[in-house]
């Protein structure tokens, strides 16, 4: 009996383990888009539309700024932090950085630690839309302006300003290009990120928006299959191999991550199938492969999440400390790289981990990325 | 009546792991949904795609046979991929020495895990979880967060090449698995591993030190995680901090599906291999069904739970 119970228990545990594996969500973002900007405008009409009055934060330098980051476990975020650190150095401010290692509750205590160290402004790259709101509200009460960037939070009273790209626009830009390449008709496969992850879902919504905008509402675009490949190279490659076996006619690949697109190109080449238009991201690994494959007639577009957005967030914080009005929502238009200008961006001498849409000067990038 | 019993007996003697029928069923369903997916060439593709999972899950199964658990295997795989790419630097002459070094790293990690679990009597769950975090830190430190380098073509052949129509990756795991199965079946160590999982005292009384057996199992698990990491390196050709994170939990699920149990003393290398193939075919099937994220996860969860339930029933016979 006892043994039976034990084995049942173990089955249950195993099931739970697997389920967490399946639904292993990444970071989430709030659903706030342009429409939400209306509220912010209403309360701050005296400093201009969509602007926030920051006179309460006005302070003399030199400044010490705290940066609470949720995690650095991918190369994009690593570069995002490097660009911010470089910008802080250039601006002559002291930057204290904390890394919560993906743990949202640790991020809350990180922010408390930063406040205890005596910071003049706080930058937050949050891991949750809600977890940090109480503590950042407290920071604002204490006269510390809070700039949230890269990923949104839900409560407008919990931040002074937001900086980031719009994930829906990211997917939309890619989708629009791909549908245009295909003249609005054909079979495509979709390589998505992690199922249930906010950014991934929003990028996918962008594709849907591009489909809806076609004159025929996307009727002639057939999405053969959607693969959740976790933004990972190996999974993107496996998924594409499976798709190539299942479908003899694939006219395009909408991939929302550069590493997955790298995998997709390799899978097409290994299967001896001609390369079709595929969307990608501004990771150097993908750009190098794209450049090589141009001779095979490969076409692509690389959308970018702007690795330099931390610098924009820092600028906003410094403006707030100077008492100048800042934007409540500063959406950076999604930068793109196309077949026409890829040569300006690709760095054959750098490692795959470099993100090409950068404001880091060459000397700084050389230190980190030269192979 | 008598005849049917005989048939049943003969069948039972074959001792086919129940997951085999699950795998067969999935392939048949896949054939109906997407006939192209079950053409021989793509079935061979499955044998390659399952390679890293098979390798890492063999190690996990061995540790689970002694009643342990290794939560550091995925972290080993990522570390090995980063070390391999960064040290090979696309230089074919470095492929072999670096690969050997990587295998040593895996075994050292396993040795430390084994020392803490078997000699210091710490729970494997906590030890290997700590090891996983530590290795993640080492990986980030070593790569500075942005790993460099790439895998030379001669080594990539093991992950992407073909011998005739057979993927090299499949040959790699077939050879390794054959060795493991033969050792487990015909050498005394195989019996001792199982016996250690059931009753270490009995092993001790028969004159074998169960601590040594446990150490061996953790070292083997580290070695197999390193082999899996190298297999992924050969497959993708570059260093990536974002390898399929689910190798960790899935390696445990696969071992359980193949007949292992958290209580130790059970498990089948053959069953684990079939269960790894089961996982690959399942993900292919779910993708061609073209459902949204929620449904995909629910279906995956249900398939795995049903599989586990069936494997569990078989074990208690």
Interface residues (C-beta under 8 A of the other chain):
Chain A: X3 X4 X6 X7 X8 X9 X10 X11 X13 X14 X15 X17 X18 X19 X20 X21 X22 X23 X24 X72 X73 X74 X75 X78 X79 X192 X195 X196 X201 X223 X224 X225 X226 X227 X228 X230 X231 X232 X233 X234 X235 X237 X238 X239 X241 X242 X243 X245 X246 X247 X248 X259 X262 X263 X266 X270 X285 X351 X352 X353 X354 X368 X369 X371
Chain B: X34 X36 X37 X39 X41 X42 X45 X49 X52 X89 X136 X140 X143 X144 X145 X146 X147 X148 X149 X150 X160 X232 X235 X236 X237 X238 X239 X240 X241 X242 X243 X244 X245 X246 X248 X249 X250 X252 X253 X256 X261 X262 X263 X283 X284 X287 X288 X290 X292 X293 X294 X296 X297 X300 X301 X304 X305 X308 X309 X312 X315 X316
